[in-house]
Amino acid sequence: MLKALAGALIVGGLVLLYFGWNEYSSLASEASEALTGSPSDDAVLYLAGGAAAFVGGVALLFTKGRR
């Protein structure tokens, strides 16, 4: 059961990272970065959420459950 959850977190994290990278490369995010010095909030949230889900999934995959 834990391996399925870990796999779902890894896949979900990769999907969020993909959408975050697309948002980061978008014209709106580049304009926001040019004006404010930071990318759009959506891009940052997608990238941070994707990274957290991916790392959490990998950590869950390589830890042994206590039984």
Phi, psi and omega in degrees: 000319180293326179293325177293318178295319178297317178297320178294320178294320179295312181295316178298321177296319178294321178296315178296322177296321178298311180293326177295320178293320176297318179293321180296326181272359184287161180296321180296319180290322178293323177293318178298320180293324179293323183276320186253344182090358178224151179292173182296156181297323180299317181298316181295318180294317178298314182293317180292317178295319178295318179295318180295317180294318180296312180296320177297320178295317179294318179296319179292326180293324185262002174263149180265133179290147179269118179224000000 
